[in-house]
Amino acid sequence: ADPLLRQAVDIVRRSDKASASLLQRRLRVGYARAARILDQMEERGIVGPADGSRFREVLITSDGWGGEIGPGEDET
């Protein structure tokens, strides 16, 4: 998992929306990395699937994600 995943989840929870451009601005990363982080969040059920150029739906509440990266994955 990306080391910035936890921070990215906090950003989309607070914003109640998710997009690569939002993560690019807030995390100061490139588009490819922001898109990969979004894909990781989708795999974990944190955000919904991409819908063209619209924001992705945030599927968790502000306290609905315990911060687990995933089984067998290292956050570094």
Secondary structure, 3 states (H helix, E strand, C coil): CCCCHHHHHHHHHHHCCECHHHHHHHHCCCHHHHHHHHHHHHHCCCECCCCCCCCECECCCCCCCCCCCCCCCCCC
